[in-house]
């Protein structure tokens, strides 16, 4: 992942309308890779589940 991908992933997750799986699919990476580069993505999912 490059800086542009990281910024795009962060923006999509911050928006709250995309899941980690959807973001990963749009970036052509696995969800595990997204979690590796953006550990906060896991926290985003936990917040959505608890709501």
N, C-alpha and C positions, 0 to 999 in steps of 0.2 A: 504494500500500500504506500502511496506517496502522500505528500502533504495535502494535495487537493482532495484525494479520496477521504482522508481523515476529517477534513473540514466538512465535506459533504455528509459523511456519516454522522458526525456530531450534530450538524444542522437538522438532518432528518430525524434523529432520535430526540433532539430537543423539541422539535415540533410536536411530537407526541402522536402523530397519525401513522407512523411507520413502526412496524415491529423490527426486532433485530434480524429476523429471518428475511424480511422484505428488503431491509437495507443491504444485507449481505448479498442477496440475489441481484439487486441493482448494481452493486459494485463487482459482481462476478467473483465473490470470495465465499468461503464457508463462514457460518456463524462463529465457529471456533476461532477463526482468524480475526474476525471483528472483535471478539472478546479479548483476544491477545493484545490488539492495538488500542482498544478502548475499554479498559476494565470497567469503567463507569457504565457501560452499556448494560452490564448485569444488574447494576443498581436501578437503572431505568426500568427494567423489566420487573424487578421486585416492587417498585413503587406502583406500577400499573396493576399488578396482581393484588396488592393490598387495598387498592381503592375499591 
